[in-house]
Amino acid sequence: MKFRRTTMLLLLLAGGFASVPGQARDLDQDEALRLRREGVIMPFEQLMLHVAQAYPDSTLLEAELEEEDGVLVYEVEILTTAGVVRELELDARDGRVLKDEEDD
């Protein structure tokens, strides 16, 4: 039992050092699918409805699921009908817009 606790403590400490504040970790499609099936994150299509309300007829250019400081975030790049590229960050759990800015 003591060995298990020591091993667990070492793993937790190693994980803490691996997660440097301010850095994002990209999640692959298998991990995203698992999180969606488990109900941890919303389906991407549902999240994009939020974007479509704010920017009707926009075109999706790029999307990534990341973990930033323990928060699962969809980083989305769109092209608006005005020809402006916008970068949005959406909370993957509830679709809340965390960032919405014009991309350079």
Biopython code that builds the backbone (N, CA, C, O; Angstrom):
import numpy as np
from Bio.PDB.StructureBuilder import StructureBuilder

atoms = [
    (1, "MET", "N", (0.820, -1.192, 0.000)),
    (1, "MET", "CA", (0.000, 0.000, 0.000)),
    (1, "MET", "C", (0.864, 1.255, 0.000)),
    (1, "MET", "O", (0.567, 2.221, -0.704)),
    (2, "LYS", "N", (1.945, 1.238, 0.801)),
    (2, "LYS", "CA", (2.830, 2.390, 0.855)),
    (2, "LYS", "C", (3.473, 2.631, -0.498)),
    (2, "LYS", "O", (3.632, 3.780, -0.913)),
    (3, "PHE", "N", (3.849, 1.553, -1.198)),
    (3, "PHE", "CA", (4.441, 1.663, -2.534)),
    (3, "PHE", "C", (3.468, 2.332, -3.489)),
    (3, "PHE", "O", (3.865, 3.186, -4.281)),
    (4, "ARG", "N", (2.202, 1.953, -3.421)),
    (4, "ARG", "CA", (1.177, 2.544, -4.293)),
    (4, "ARG", "C", (1.044, 4.038, -4.052)),
    (4, "ARG", "O", (0.979, 4.824, -4.997)),
    (5, "ARG", "N", (1.005, 4.425, -2.786)),
    (5, "ARG", "CA", (0.880, 5.848, -2.462)),
    (5, "ARG", "C", (2.091, 6.636, -2.939)),
    (5, "ARG", "O", (1.948, 7.742, -3.462)),
    (6, "THR", "N", (3.259, 6.085, -2.765)),
    (6, "THR", "CA", (4.487, 6.750, -3.206)),
    (6, "THR", "C", (4.500, 6.884, -4.722)),
    (6, "THR", "O", (4.839, 7.939, -5.257)),
    (7, "THR", "N", (4.131, 5.811, -5.407)),
    (7, "THR", "CA", (4.084, 5.844, -6.870)),
    (7, "THR", "C", (3.062, 6.862, -7.341)),
    (7, "THR", "O", (3.333, 7.627, -8.266)),
    (8, "MET", "N", (1.904, 6.883, -6.727)),
    (8, "MET", "CA", (0.855, 7.820, -7.099)),
    (8, "MET", "C", (1.316, 9.251, -6.867)),
    (8, "MET", "O", (1.070, 10.123, -7.700)),
    (9, "LEU", "N", (1.978, 9.501, -5.748)),
    (9, "LEU", "CA", (2.484, 10.835, -5.445)),
    (9, "LEU", "C", (3.507, 11.270, -6.489)),
    (9, "LEU", "O", (3.480, 12.413, -6.945)),
    (10, "LEU", "N", (4.401, 10.376, -6.866)),
    (10, "LEU", "CA", (5.402, 10.698, -7.887)),
    (10, "LEU", "C", (4.747, 11.007, -9.224)),
    (10, "LEU", "O", (5.160, 11.937, -9.917)),
    (11, "LEU", "N", (3.731, 10.236, -9.592)),
    (11, "LEU", "CA", (3.021, 10.484, -10.841)),
    (11, "LEU", "C", (2.314, 11.836, -10.820)),
    (11, "LEU", "O", (2.330, 12.558, -11.817)),
    (12, "LEU", "N", (1.702, 12.181, -9.706)),
    (12, "LEU", "CA", (1.029, 13.467, -9.591)),
    (12, "LEU", "C", (2.030, 14.618, -9.670)),
    (12, "LEU", "O", (1.764, 15.634, -10.313)),
    (13, "LEU", "N", (3.165, 14.460, -9.024)),
    (13, "LEU", "CA", (4.189, 15.497, -9.088)),
    (13, "LEU", "C", (4.737, 15.646, -10.499)),
    (13, "LEU", "O", (4.929, 16.765, -10.976)),
    (14, "ALA", "N", (4.988, 14.534, -11.165)),
    (14, "ALA", "CA", (5.494, 14.585, -12.537)),
    (14, "ALA", "C", (4.476, 15.245, -13.448)),
    (14, "ALA", "O", (4.844, 16.024, -14.327)),
    (15, "GLY", "N", (3.218, 14.946, -13.253)),
    (15, "GLY", "CA", (2.160, 15.573, -14.043)),
    (15, "GLY", "C", (2.087, 17.059, -13.791)),
    (15, "GLY", "O", (1.810, 17.830, -14.710)),
    (16, "GLY", "N", (2.328, 17.474, -12.568)),
    (16, "GLY", "CA", (2.313, 18.894, -12.234)),
    (16, "GLY", "C", (3.433, 19.650, -12.913)),
    (16, "GLY", "O", (3.246, 20.785, -13.352)),
    (17, "PHE", "N", (4.600, 19.025, -13.002)),
    (17, "PHE", "CA", (5.720, 19.670, -13.674)),
    (17, "PHE", "C", (5.520, 19.699, -15.178)),
    (17, "PHE", "O", (6.014, 20.603, -15.852)),
    (18, "ALA", "N", (4.804, 18.722, -15.710)),
    (18, "ALA", "CA", (4.587, 18.648, -17.152)),
    (18, "ALA", "C", (3.604, 19.708, -17.626)),
    (18, "ALA", "O", (3.653, 20.127, -18.782)),
    (19, "SER", "N", (2.719, 20.142, -16.750)),
    (19, "SER", "CA", (1.716, 21.124, -17.161)),
    (19, "SER", "C", (2.167, 22.527, -16.765)),
    (19, "SER", "O", (1.818, 23.031, -15.698)),
    (20, "VAL", "N", (2.930, 23.130, -17.627)),
    (20, "VAL", "CA", (3.443, 24.480, -17.395)),
    (20, "VAL", "C", (2.323, 25.482, -17.638)),
    (20, "VAL", "O", (1.668, 25.419, -18.678)),
    (21, "PRO", "N", (2.085, 26.401, -16.713)),
    (21, "PRO", "CA", (1.021, 27.387, -16.894)),
    (21, "PRO", "C", (1.205, 28.176, -18.187)),
    (21, "PRO", "O", (2.322, 28.537, -18.557)),
    (22, "GLY", "N", (0.100, 28.433, -18.858)),
    (22, "GLY", "CA", (0.138, 29.229, -20.074)),
    (22, "GLY", "C", (0.364, 28.419, -21.342)),
    (22, "GLY", "O", (0.213, 28.948, -22.443)),
    (23, "GLN", "N", (0.719, 27.161, -21.211)),
    (23, "GLN", "CA", (0.932, 26.340, -22.384)),
    (23, "GLN", "C", (-0.300, 25.495, -22.653)),
    (23, "GLN", "O", (-0.981, 25.044, -21.732)),
    (24, "ALA", "N", (-0.571, 25.291, -23.941)),
    (24, "ALA", "CA", (-1.726, 24.490, -24.338)),
    (24, "ALA", "C", (-1.264, 23.126, -24.816)),
    (24, "ALA", "O", (-0.182, 22.980, -25.385)),
    (25, "ARG", "N", (-2.094, 22.147, -24.577)),
    (25, "ARG", "CA", (-1.834, 20.786, -25.053)),
    (25, "ARG", "C", (-2.906, 20.453, -26.069)),
    (25, "ARG", "O", (-4.098, 20.503, -25.765)),
    (26, "ASP", "N", (-2.478, 20.107, -27.292)),
    (26, "ASP", "CA", (-3.427, 19.708, -28.327)),
    (26, "ASP", "C", (-3.954, 18.315, -28.035)),
    (26, "ASP", "O", (-3.195, 17.422, -27.659)),
    (27, "LEU", "N", (-5.260, 18.130, -28.209)),
    (27, "LEU", "CA", (-5.861, 16.823, -28.044)),
    (27, "LEU", "C", (-6.125, 16.243, -29.424)),
    (27, "LEU", "O", (-6.546, 16.964, -30.328)),
    (28, "ASP", "N", (-5.883, 14.954, -29.597)),
    (28, "ASP", "CA", (-6.121, 14.347, -30.895)),
    (28, "ASP", "C", (-7.583, 13.952, -31.037)),
    (28, "ASP", "O", (-8.361, 14.058, -30.088)),
    (29, "GLN", "N", (-7.948, 13.495, -32.230)),
    (29, "GLN", "CA", (-9.355, 13.199, -32.514)),
    (29, "GLN", "C", (-9.894, 12.053, -31.667)),
    (29, "GLN", "O", (-11.075, 12.054, -31.322)),
    (30, "ASP", "N", (-9.066, 11.084, -31.327)),
    (30, "ASP", "CA", (-9.532, 9.979, -30.488)),
    (30, "ASP", "C", (-9.873, 10.460, -29.085)),
    (30, "ASP", "O", (-10.872, 10.047, -28.497)),
    (31, "GLU", "N", (-9.033, 11.334, -28.563)),
    (31, "GLU", "CA", (-9.282, 11.888, -27.231)),
    (31, "GLU", "C", (-10.533, 12.767, -27.240)),
    (31, "GLU", "O", (-11.328, 12.735, -26.301)),
    (32, "ALA", "N", (-10.701, 13.548, -28.302)),
    (32, "ALA", "CA", (-11.890, 14.398, -28.426)),
    (32, "ALA", "C", (-13.154, 13.548, -28.503)),
    (32, "ALA", "O", (-14.160, 13.868, -27.870)),
    (33, "LEU", "N", (-13.103, 12.484, -29.264)),
    (33, "LEU", "CA", (-14.264, 11.601, -29.395)),
    (33, "LEU", "C", (-14.604, 10.960, -28.055)),
    (33, "LEU", "O", (-15.775, 10.857, -27.689)),
    (34, "ARG", "N", (-13.579, 10.529, -27.326)),
    (34, "ARG", "CA", (-13.812, 9.919, -26.013)),
    (34, "ARG", "C", (-14.454, 10.927, -25.056)),
    (34, "ARG", "O", (-15.394, 10.587, -24.337)),
    (35, "LEU", "N", (-13.954, 12.162, -25.044)),
    (35, "LEU", "CA", (-14.510, 13.192, -24.160)),
    (35, "LEU", "C", (-15.954, 13.521, -24.532)),
    (35, "LEU", "O", (-16.787, 13.775, -23.661)),
    (36, "ARG", "N", (-16.236, 13.515, -25.812)),
    (36, "ARG", "CA", (-17.606, 13.786, -26.264)),
    (36, "ARG", "C", (-18.543, 12.655, -25.851)),
    (36, "ARG", "O", (-19.644, 12.902, -25.360)),
    (37, "ARG", "N", (-18.103, 11.416, -26.051)),
    (37, "ARG", "CA", (-18.930, 10.257, -25.662)),
    (37, "ARG", "C", (-19.190, 10.224, -24.163)),
    (37, "ARG", "O", (-20.259, 9.803, -23.721)),
    (38, "GLU", "N", (-18.211, 10.671, -23.382)),
    (38, "GLU", "CA", (-18.353, 10.685, -21.928)),
    (38, "GLU", "C", (-19.160, 11.888, -21.439)),
    (38, "GLU", "O", (-19.460, 11.993, -20.250)),
    (39, "GLY", "N", (-19.512, 12.790, -22.351)),
    (39, "GLY", "CA", (-20.304, 13.954, -21.986)),
    (39, "GLY", "C", (-19.487, 15.067, -21.349)),
    (39, "GLY", "O", (-20.055, 15.994, -20.771)),
    (40, "VAL", "N", (-18.170, 14.991, -21.445)),
    (40, "VAL", "CA", (-17.310, 16.020, -20.865)),
    (40, "VAL", "C", (-17.351, 17.288, -21.710)),
    (40, "VAL", "O", (-17.369, 18.396, -21.175)),
    (41, "ILE", "N", (-17.364, 17.123, -23.032)),
    (41, "ILE", "CA", (-17.420, 18.269, -23.937)),
    (41, "ILE", "C", (-18.665, 18.167, -24.813)),
    (41, "ILE", "O", (-19.214, 17.086, -25.024)),
    (42, "MET", "N", (-19.090, 19.318, -25.315)),
    (42, "MET", "CA", (-20.237, 19.368, -26.219)),
    (42, "MET", "C", (-19.806, 18.896, -27.611)),
    (42, "MET", "O", (-18.629, 18.994, -27.956)),
    (43, "PRO", "N", (-20.744, 18.386, -28.409)),
    (43, "PRO", "CA", (-20.414, 18.080, -29.801)),
    (43, "PRO", "C", (-19.976, 19.350, -30.523)),
    (43, "PRO", "O", (-20.546, 20.420, -30.309)),
    (44, "PHE", "N", (-18.963, 19.230, -31.377)),
    (44, "PHE", "CA", (-18.421, 20.379, -32.082)),
    (44, "PHE", "C", (-19.498, 21.086, -32.906)),
    (44, "PHE", "O", (-19.527, 22.315, -32.971)),
    (45, "GLU", "N", (-20.377, 20.314, -33.530)),
    (45, "GLU", "CA", (-21.437, 20.891, -34.349)),
    (45, "GLU", "C", (-22.333, 21.818, -33.524)),
    (45, "GLU", "O", (-22.779, 22.858, -34.008)),
    (46, "GLN", "N", (-22.585, 21.433, -32.289)),
    (46, "GLN", "CA", (-23.417, 22.245, -31.396)),
    (46, "GLN", "C", (-22.687, 23.539, -31.009)),
    (46, "GLN", "O", (-23.296, 24.605, -30.925)),
    (47, "LEU", "N", (-21.386, 23.426, -30.778)),
    (47, "LEU", "CA", (-20.601, 24.624, -30.459)),
    (47, "LEU", "C", (-20.582, 25.597, -31.630)),
    (47, "LEU", "O", (-20.615, 26.812, -31.434)),
    (48, "MET", "N", (-20.530, 25.067, -32.838)),
    (48, "MET", "CA", (-20.477, 25.924, -34.015)),
    (48, "MET", "C", (-21.784, 26.683, -34.231)),
    (48, "MET", "O", (-21.798, 27.688, -34.942)),
    (49, "LEU", "N", (-22.874, 26.224, -33.635)),
    (49, "LEU", "CA", (-24.133, 26.971, -33.706)),
    (49, "LEU", "C", (-23.976, 28.326, -33.010)),
    (49, "LEU", "O", (-24.551, 29.323, -33.446)),
    (50, "HIS", "N", (-23.198, 28.355, -31.932)),
    (50, "HIS", "CA", (-22.916, 29.617, -31.230)),
    (50, "HIS", "C", (-22.171, 30.576, -32.160)),
    (50, "HIS", "O", (-22.459, 31.772, -32.201)),
    (51, "VAL", "N", (-21.210, 30.029, -32.904)),
    (51, "VAL", "CA", (-20.426, 30.840, -33.834)),
    (51, "VAL", "C", (-21.319, 31.342, -34.963)),
    (51, "VAL", "O", (-21.222, 32.502, -35.364)),
    (52, "ALA", "N", (-22.185, 30.478, -35.473)),
    (52, "ALA", "CA", (-23.077, 30.846, -36.578)),
    (52, "ALA", "C", (-24.054, 31.954, -36.171)),
    (52, "ALA", "O", (-24.452, 32.764, -37.009)),
    (53, "GLN", "N", (-24.438, 31.996, -34.911)),
    (53, "GLN", "CA", (-25.320, 33.068, -34.440)),
    (53, "GLN", "C", (-24.598, 34.409, -34.455)),
    (53, "GLN", "O", (-25.170, 35.433, -34.827)),
    (54, "ALA", "N", (-23.337, 34.388, -34.045)),
    (54, "ALA", "CA", (-22.563, 35.622, -33.990)),
    (54, "ALA", "C", (-22.063, 36.041, -35.371)),
    (54, "ALA", "O", (-21.977, 37.232, -35.670)),
    (55, "TYR", "N", (-21.734, 35.058, -36.210)),
    (55, "TYR", "CA", (-21.171, 35.335, -37.539)),
    (55, "TYR", "C", (-21.884, 34.465, -38.576)),
    (55, "TYR", "O", (-21.347, 33.448, -39.016)),
    (56, "PRO", "N", (-23.100, 34.870, -38.964)),
    (56, "PRO", "CA", (-23.871, 34.085, -39.929)),
    (56, "PRO", "C", (-23.107, 33.937, -41.254)),
    (56, "PRO", "O", (-22.439, 34.865, -41.710)),
    (57, "ASP", "N", (-23.221, 32.767, -41.847)),
    (57, "ASP", "CA", (-22.617, 32.451, -43.139)),
    (57, "ASP", "C", (-21.096, 32.529, -43.141)),
    (57, "ASP", "O", (-20.486, 32.629, -44.206)),
    (58, "SER", "N", (-20.476, 32.483, -41.971)),
    (58, "SER", "CA", (-19.013, 32.467, -41.922)),
    (58, "SER", "C", (-18.515, 31.090, -42.357)),
    (58, "SER", "O", (-19.262, 30.112, -42.350)),
    (59, "THR", "N", (-17.243, 31.036, -42.735)),
    (59, "THR", "CA", (-16.627, 29.797, -43.202)),
    (59, "THR", "C", (-15.593, 29.336, -42.178)),
    (59, "THR", "O", (-14.739, 30.113, -41.753)),
    (60, "LEU", "N", (-15.678, 28.081, -41.792)),
    (60, "LEU", "CA", (-14.718, 27.507, -40.859)),
    (60, "LEU", "C", (-13.399, 27.277, -41.587)),
    (60, "LEU", "O", (-13.364, 26.609, -42.621)),
    (61, "LEU", "N", (-12.319, 27.827, -41.050)),
    (61, "LEU", "CA", (-10.995, 27.650, -41.645)),
    (61, "LEU", "C", (-10.175, 26.599, -40.898)),
    (61, "LEU", "O", (-9.463, 25.803, -41.510)),
    (62, "GLU", "N", (-10.283, 26.609, -39.570)),
    (62, "GLU", "CA", (-9.463, 25.704, -38.763)),
    (62, "GLU", "C", (-10.093, 25.535, -37.394)),
    (62, "GLU", "O", (-10.720, 26.454, -36.867)),
    (63, "ALA", "N", (-9.919, 24.346, -36.821)),
    (63, "ALA", "CA", (-10.414, 24.101, -35.465)),
    (63, "ALA", "C", (-9.491, 23.116, -34.763)),
    (63, "ALA", "O", (-9.051, 22.126, -35.348)),
    (64, "GLU", "N", (-9.206, 23.406, -33.498)),
    (64, "GLU", "CA", (-8.378, 22.534, -32.675)),
    (64, "GLU", "C", (-8.971, 22.455, -31.283)),
    (64, "GLU", "O", (-9.480, 23.440, -30.749)),
    (65, "LEU", "N", (-8.899, 21.276, -30.709)),
    (65, "LEU", "CA", (-9.288, 21.107, -29.312)),
    (65, "LEU", "C", (-8.009, 21.089, -28.489)),
    (65, "LEU", "O", (-7.100, 20.300, -28.750)),
    (66, "GLU", "N", (-7.947, 21.966, -27.492)),
    (66, "GLU", "CA", (-6.770, 22.089, -26.649)),
    (66, "GLU", "C", (-7.167, 22.085, -25.186)),
    (66, "GLU", "O", (-8.313, 22.356, -24.827)),
    (67, "GLU", "N", (-6.194, 21.773, -24.360)),
    (67, "GLU", "CA", (-6.364, 21.925, -22.921)),
    (67, "GLU", "C", (-5.439, 23.051, -22.491)),
    (67, "GLU", "O", (-4.219, 22.945, -22.622)),
    (68, "GLU", "N", (-6.020, 24.129, -21.978)),
    (68, "GLU", "CA", (-5.254, 25.296, -21.542)),
    (68, "GLU", "C", (-5.508, 25.521, -20.061)),
    (68, "GLU", "O", (-6.622, 25.852, -19.655)),
    (69, "ASP", "N", (-4.487, 25.343, -19.275)),
    (69, "ASP", "CA", (-4.596, 25.535, -17.822)),
    (69, "ASP", "C", (-5.761, 24.749, -17.238)),
    (69, "ASP", "O", (-6.498, 25.253, -16.391)),
    (70, "GLY", "N", (-5.920, 23.515, -17.693)),
    (70, "GLY", "CA", (-6.966, 22.641, -17.173)),
    (70, "GLY", "C", (-8.339, 22.843, -17.777)),
    (70, "GLY", "O", (-9.286, 22.158, -17.391)),
    (71, "VAL", "N", (-8.473, 23.775, -18.723)),
    (71, "VAL", "CA", (-9.765, 24.045, -19.370)),
    (71, "VAL", "C", (-9.721, 23.525, -20.800)),
    (71, "VAL", "O", (-8.777, 23.812, -21.536)),
    (72, "LEU", "N", (-10.732, 22.763, -21.197)),
    (72, "LEU", "CA", (-10.826, 22.256, -22.564)),
    (72, "LEU", "C", (-11.417, 23.344, -23.447)),
    (72, "LEU", "O", (-12.522, 23.831, -23.204)),
    (73, "VAL", "N", (-10.661, 23.717, -24.479)),
    (73, "VAL", "CA", (-10.997, 24.856, -25.314)),
    (73, "VAL", "C", (-10.935, 24.469, -26.783)),
    (73, "VAL", "O", (-9.977, 23.843, -27.234)),
    (74, "TYR", "N", (-11.972, 24.851, -27.523)),
    (74, "TYR", "CA", (-11.906, 24.762, -28.985)),
    (74, "TYR", "C", (-11.377, 26.099, -29.485)),
    (74, "TYR", "O", (-11.969, 27.147, -29.227)),
    (75, "GLU", "N", (-10.262, 26.056, -30.199)),
    (75, "GLU", "CA", (-9.739, 27.234, -30.863)),
    (75, "GLU", "C", (-10.203, 27.157, -32.313)),
    (75, "GLU", "O", (-9.873, 26.214, -33.032)),
    (76, "VAL", "N", (-10.965, 28.152, -32.732)),
    (76, "VAL", "CA", (-11.616, 28.132, -34.035)),
    (76, "VAL", "C", (-11.236, 29.373, -34.822)),
    (76, "VAL", "O", (-11.269, 30.488, -34.301)),
    (77, "GLU", "N", (-10.873, 29.170, -36.084)),
    (77, "GLU", "CA", (-10.623, 30.287, -36.993)),
    (77, "GLU", "C", (-11.711, 30.270, -38.058)),
    (77, "GLU", "O", (-11.988, 29.239, -38.671)),
    (78, "ILE", "N", (-12.328, 31.442, -38.265)),
    (78, "ILE", "CA", (-13.379, 31.558, -39.272)),
    (78, "ILE", "C", (-13.090, 32.726, -40.204)),
    (78, "ILE", "O", (-12.333, 33.640, -39.876)),
    (79, "LEU", "N", (-13.705, 32.670, -41.354)),
    (79, "LEU", "CA", (-13.679, 33.784, -42.295)),
    (79, "LEU", "C", (-15.094, 34.332, -42.357)),
    (79, "LEU", "O", (-16.025, 33.621, -42.735)),
    (80, "THR", "N", (-15.258, 35.605, -41.984)),
    (80, "THR", "CA", (-16.593, 36.204, -41.983)),
    (80, "THR", "C", (-16.985, 36.603, -43.403)),
    (80, "THR", "O", (-16.149, 36.615, -44.306)),
    (81, "THR", "N", (-18.245, 36.924, -43.589)),
    (81, "THR", "CA", (-18.715, 37.354, -44.910)),
    (81, "THR", "C", (-18.105, 38.689, -45.323)),
    (81, "THR", "O", (-18.113, 39.039, -46.503)),
    (82, "ALA", "N", (-17.575, 39.434, -44.354)),
    (82, "ALA", "CA", (-16.896, 40.703, -44.643)),
    (82, "ALA", "C", (-15.434, 40.480, -45.043)),
    (82, "ALA", "O", (-14.705, 41.435, -45.312)),
    (83, "GLY", "N", (-15.012, 39.211, -45.080)),
    (83, "GLY", "CA", (-13.644, 38.894, -45.469)),
    (83, "GLY", "C", (-12.629, 39.009, -44.348)),
    (83, "GLY", "O", (-11.426, 39.073, -44.603)),
    (84, "VAL", "N", (-13.100, 39.037, -43.107)),
    (84, "VAL", "CA", (-12.231, 39.166, -41.938)),
    (84, "VAL", "C", (-12.027, 37.788, -41.306)),
    (84, "VAL", "O", (-12.982, 37.039, -41.097)),
    (85, "VAL", "N", (-10.768, 37.468, -41.006)),
    (85, "VAL", "CA", (-10.467, 36.218, -40.303)),
    (85, "VAL", "C", (-10.524, 36.509, -38.809)),
    (85, "VAL", "O", (-9.873, 37.431, -38.318)),
    (86, "ARG", "N", (-11.317, 35.705, -38.092)),
    (86, "ARG", "CA", (-11.457, 35.868, -36.642)),
    (86, "ARG", "C", (-10.997, 34.590, -35.961)),
    (86, "ARG", "O", (-11.183, 33.486, -36.473)),
    (87, "GLU", "N", (-10.392, 34.769, -34.796)),
    (87, "GLU", "CA", (-9.990, 33.638, -33.968)),
    (87, "GLU", "C", (-10.857, 33.653, -32.716)),
    (87, "GLU", "O", (-10.921, 34.648, -31.994)),
    (88, "LEU", "N", (-11.514, 32.536, -32.479)),
    (88, "LEU", "CA", (-12.373, 32.410, -31.309)),
    (88, "LEU", "C", (-11.890, 31.255, -30.458)),
    (88, "LEU", "O", (-11.390, 30.253, -30.970)),
    (89, "GLU", "N", (-12.044, 31.405, -29.162)),
    (89, "GLU", "CA", (-11.822, 30.303, -28.240)),
    (89, "GLU", "C", (-13.145, 30.057, -27.527)),
    (89, "GLU", "O", (-13.741, 30.966, -26.949)),
    (90, "LEU", "N", (-13.587, 28.806, -27.585)),
    (90, "LEU", "CA", (-14.855, 28.418, -26.980)),
    (90, "LEU", "C", (-14.603, 27.378, -25.901)),
    (90, "LEU", "O", (-13.840, 26.433, -26.108)),
    (91, "ASP", "N", (-15.237, 27.550, -24.762)),
    (91, "ASP", "CA", (-15.162, 26.536, -23.716)),
    (91, "ASP", "C", (-15.845, 25.281, -24.261)),
    (91, "ASP", "O", (-17.028, 25.322, -24.599)),
    (92, "ALA", "N", (-15.126, 24.188, -24.348)),
    (92, "ALA", "CA", (-15.643, 22.967, -24.963)),
    (92, "ALA", "C", (-16.741, 22.310, -24.135)),
    (92, "ALA", "O", (-17.474, 21.463, -24.645)),
    (93, "ARG", "N", (-16.865, 22.689, -22.871)),
    (93, "ARG", "CA", (-17.889, 22.087, -22.017)),
    (93, "ARG", "C", (-19.252, 22.719, -22.220)),
    (93, "ARG", "O", (-20.272, 22.030, -22.189)),
    (94, "ASP", "N", (-19.275, 24.063, -22.432)),
    (94, "ASP", "CA", (-20.574, 24.728, -22.486)),
    (94, "ASP", "C", (-20.736, 25.707, -23.651)),
    (94, "ASP", "O", (-21.798, 26.310, -23.806)),
    (95, "GLY", "N", (-19.688, 25.873, -24.474)),
    (95, "GLY", "CA", (-19.796, 26.733, -25.649)),
    (95, "GLY", "C", (-19.575, 28.207, -25.380)),
    (95, "GLY", "O", (-19.660, 29.022, -26.299)),
    (96, "ARG", "N", (-19.294, 28.564, -24.140)),
    (96, "ARG", "CA", (-19.058, 29.960, -23.791)),
    (96, "ARG", "C", (-17.885, 30.517, -24.598)),
    (96, "ARG", "O", (-16.858, 29.852, -24.733)),
    (97, "VAL", "N", (-18.028, 31.722, -25.131)),
    (97, "VAL", "CA", (-16.951, 32.365, -25.873)),
    (97, "VAL", "C", (-15.949, 32.945, -24.878)),
    (97, "VAL", "O", (-16.289, 33.811, -24.072)),
    (98, "LEU", "N", (-14.716, 32.460, -24.945)),
    (98, "LEU", "CA", (-13.663, 32.922, -24.048)),
    (98, "LEU", "C", (-12.816, 34.004, -24.695)),
    (98, "LEU", "O", (-12.246, 34.858, -24.016)),
    (99, "LYS", "N", (-12.743, 33.955, -26.018)),
    (99, "LYS", "CA", (-11.961, 34.952, -26.756)),
    (99, "LYS", "C", (-12.570, 35.091, -28.144)),
    (99, "LYS", "O", (-12.990, 34.104, -28.749)),
    (100, "ASP", "N", (-12.614, 36.306, -28.636)),
    (100, "ASP", "CA", (-13.103, 36.590, -29.981)),
    (100, "ASP", "C", (-12.345, 37.812, -30.478)),
    (100, "ASP", "O", (-12.604, 38.939, -30.056)),
    (101, "GLU", "N", (-11.406, 37.566, -31.384)),
    (101, "GLU", "CA", (-10.602, 38.683, -31.870)),
    (101, "GLU", "C", (-10.259, 38.501, -33.345)),
    (101, "GLU", "O", (-10.263, 37.391, -33.876)),
    (102, "GLU", "N", (-9.963, 39.624, -33.983)),
    (102, "GLU", "CA", (-9.548, 39.587, -35.369)),
    (102, "GLU", "C", (-8.150, 38.991, -35.434)),
    (102, "GLU", "O", (-7.267, 39.358, -34.660)),
    (103, "ASP", "N", (-7.962, 38.058, -36.379)),
    (103, "ASP", "CA", (-6.668, 37.395, -36.540)),
    (103, "ASP", "C", (-5.799, 38.230, -37.461)),
    (103, "ASP", "O", (-6.286, 38.817, -38.427)),
    (104, "ASP", "N", (-4.520, 38.280, -37.161)),
    (104, "ASP", "CA", (-3.590, 39.050, -37.983)),
    (104, "ASP", "C", (-3.296, 38.375, -39.296)),
    (104, "ASP", "O", (-2.528, 38.901, -40.102)),
]
sb = StructureBuilder()
sb.init_structure("model")
sb.init_model(0)
sb.init_chain("A")
sb.init_seg("    ")
for serial, (resi, resn, name, xyz) in enumerate(atoms, 1):
    if name == "N":
        sb.init_residue(resn, " ", resi, " ")
    sb.init_atom(name, np.array(xyz, "f"), 0.0, 1.0, " ", f" {name:<3s}", serial, name[0])
structure = sb.get_structure()
